[in-house]
Amino acid sequence: MTSHAPDPFNPAVPAGAYDALLARVLPQARGHRAWAAGDGPLPSLFVSHGAPPTLDDPQWLDDLFSWAQSMPKPRGIVVVSAHWEDAPVAITGAAAGTPLYYDFGGFHPRYYTLQYATPDATHLARRLTRTLSRTTTVHEFTDRGLDHGAFIPLMAMYPAADVPVVQLSMPSLDPEALLNLGQRLRHLREEGFLIMGSGFMTHSFAVLRDPGLRGHITAFDEWAADALSCGDVDALVDYRTKAPGAHVAHPTADHFVPLLLTMGAATDVGAAATTAIDRIAWGNSIRSIQVT
């Protein structure tokens, strides 16, 4: 009998794995211990976020939830997603109930009705604006909610939706620009805020069509894992010329450069990163990391 991979556009039960996660972990999520000053700075994270099919992958959801549970619950989250580039810099609406931004197409209708109603984030938005407005103008898009690079992983990490979240735009796709942006945010970690870059360790649709390209994905992922474990920020910034398989793993920069924000937000640029998730999904690496 020939076996077939699940069709992400036609799952048997759309977001069924997410429903099962909620049923199982909501009491634990609601009891998640909040960050206190004695905990010290929270880490900065890079999350391979996936698209709606993440909500159909029970292992992926469990890994994200367990990862979040390994840290104190943050006072708030600043997330930079691969899916929003706006210069010089912008933030999402901070009011409670700001509608999500369903920036994907072709999936089952249920995914466009899912909610992630995070609390009012006005305090965090003001804190973030004060930090960034010293050197640039910050625009707030009051009617723009979180895009899927933010809300998909956070639905699994903090399923009680009880942490304020503000999404910050990428000022450009230049790795140095994201590294510098991370450096400007690093001190927020000391106040109990989580800094999160959201992209994909490899982001190739070509490998889905041609599994023969898998070697390029593996080579890039192994190179990135080595550079991260050594804190080799210079190599990560210059990934286009230094990483094997970069032309296949990242035909565009948008899903890789949020990693530089994560590295820039580390206490010391060049700090070694720790891998929290190491797996292949849909032919790509979903390696996700944290750095202190």
N, C-alpha and C positions, 0 to 999 in steps of 0.2 A: 504494500500500500504506500502510495506517495504521500508524504506529509507536507503541509504547507505552513508557512509562517502566518501568524494572525494578521488580518488586514486592519491597519490602524484607522482606516476610514469607515469600517463596518464592524466594530466590536460586538460580541454577543450581548454584553450588557455595558453600555457606555458609562464610563467612570464607575464601574462596579467594584473595582478594587479600592477606589477611594471611599465608596460607601461602606465597604467592609472595614477599612481603617478607622473611619469615624465611629462606627459602632463599637469598635474594640478599644480605642485609645482616648476618647474624649474625656473621661474622668481623670485619666493620668495627665492629659494636656492641661486641663483646668487647674490641676494641683501643682503644676510645674513651678518650682521655686524661683522667685524673682531675684534678679541680680541685686547685690548689695555692694557698697563701696569696698568692703573687705575682700571681695572676690577679685579685685584688680581688673585690669583692662580685659574686655572681651576680645576674642580673636577676630581677625578679618577672614572672610570666606570667599571662595570661588565655587559656585554651584553650577554643574551642568544641568540645565533646567528642563530640557525636553519640551514637548508640545502636549496637546491633550492626551496622546497615548501614554504619557507618564502616569496618568490617573487610572490606567488599566494594567499597570505593572506592579503587583503587590510587593515584590522585593525592592524595587526602586523606592516606593512609598515608605516601606518599613525602614530602609536605610536612611532616608531623609529625616524621618521622625526620630529614630534612635540618635542620629547625629545631633539634632537640636536638643534632645533630652540630656545629652552629655555635657551641656553648658547651662549656666543659669539663664532663665528667661530674660531677654533684654528689655530695657526700658523703651526701646524703639529700634527700628531697623531702617537704615539707608541702603537702598538697592540701586545698582546701575545695571541695566539690562542691555543685551545685545540689540534690542529692538527699538531703541529710541536714541537717535542722534539729533541734537539741537544745540546750536552755538549761540552765545558763549556758554550758557548753562541754564537749565530750566528744571523746575520741580513739578510734580503732580499736585492735584488738589489735595488739601489736607483735611477737609471736612469729613466727618463720619458719614458713611453712605455714598461717597463719591463712586459712581458706577465704574465697574471694571471696563477695561479696553480690550475687547475680543479681537486681537490683531492676528487672526488666522482664518483660513477658509477651507471649505470642502469637507469638514468633519460633521459628525452626527449632530442634529439640532440641540441635543441635551447640553453639549459643552458651552453653548451660548446662553444658557440659563443658569449656569453655576454661579454661586455668589461667594464672595470672600469679604465680608463686611467688617473690616478692621476699625478700631476705635479712632476718635478724633486725634489727628497728628499735628495740630496747630503748634504746640510747643516745640516739637521736633522740627517742623518746617521753619519756624522762626530761628531756632538754634542753628540750623543748617544755613539759612540765609545770612545770618550774622557772620558765620564762619567764612562764607564764600564771597560776600559782597565787599569785603576789604579790597579785593583785587578785580572783581568783575560784577556786572549786572546780573541779577538772578530774576528770572521771570517765572511766575507761578501760573500754570495752566489749571485754573480752578475746576474745570469740567473734565479734565483728563485723569482717569483713574489708572490703576496699575495695569500694565500689559502682561502678556502670558509669561514673559521671562521673569517676572516678579511673582505673580499670584500662583502660578502652577507649583513651583517648589515650596512656596510658603504655605499653601494649603496642606501640604504634607508635614512640613516642619513644625508649624504652629496651627494645628487644625482647629483650635478653639477660637481663632481669629481675635485674640485678645491683646495683640501687640500693635502699637501704632507703627505705620509704615509710610515712608515717603520715598518715591522713586525720583532719581536724579538722572538727567540726560547725560549722554556722552557728548563732550564738546567737539570731538572729532574722532576719527578712527586711528589716529596716530598713537602708537604704543606709549611714547614719551608723555603725551598729553594725559593719558589715563594714569600713568605712573605718578605724575605730578598732582593730579586730582586726588588720588589716594593719599598722598602725603599731606595734603591740606585737610583731609578728614581724619587723620590718624588719632588726634587727641580726643575725638568723640568716643572712642573706645573706652577711654578712662572714665567716662561718665555713664557707662552702662549701655551705650548704643552699639548695635551690631552693624558692621560695614560689610556689604555683600556685593560682589561682582557676579553677574549671572550670564553665562554664555554656554559654551560646549567645548570640551577639551579637543574634540575633532568634530567638524561639521561638514560632512560630505554627503550629498545626495547621490553622487556618482557611484559610491561604493554600494549603494542599495541596488543600483542597476547592474553593476559589474563587480561581483564578489572577488574577482581577480585583483582588485585594487586594495584588498584588505592589508597587504604588506605595507603599503604606504601609511595606512592608519596606525598600524602597530609600531612602525618605525618612529612616527611622529610622537605617539603617546609615550614610548619608552624614552625618547630624547627629552620630552617635556618633564617626565617624572624625574629623570636624573638632574635636569637643570633646577627643578623645584627643590629637590632634596638637598642640593648644594647652595640654594639661594642665589643662583647665577642670573641676576636680573638683567645684566647686559646681554646675555644670550637670548633671554626671553623677549627683550625689546627688539632684537635683531633676528627674530625667528624666521623671517622670510628667506634670509640667506643662510642661516645656520642650521635650521631644522630639516632633517630628511623628510621627504613626503609632504612638505608644507603646501605645495601647489594642489595636492589632492585633499589633504586634511582640512585646509582652510582656503578655498578659492576666493573668499572675501574675508576681511579682517574682523567683521563685526562680532563674531562669537568667540574670538580669542582675546581681543584687547581688554575686555573686562577683567581678565586675569591680572593685568598689570595694575589695575586699580587696587585689587586685593593685595598685591605685593607692595605697592606704595603705601598702603595703610598699615603695614607692619611697623612695630616699634622701631626696628632697624631695617633699612633697605638692605637686602641681602640675607635676611633671616631665612632659615630653612623652613620649608613648608612640610606639613604632614598630610598624607593622603587619607581622606575619610571614606571615600567611595571609589572603588576600582573595578569597573565592569564594562563590558561591551553591550550596547543596546542599539538595535537597528543599524548594526554595522559600524557604529562609532563608539569612541571612548567617552564614557560619562564620568571620567575621573573628576573628583571634586576634592578641594583641599582647604586647609585652614592654616593660618600663620599668626604668630603672636608678636 
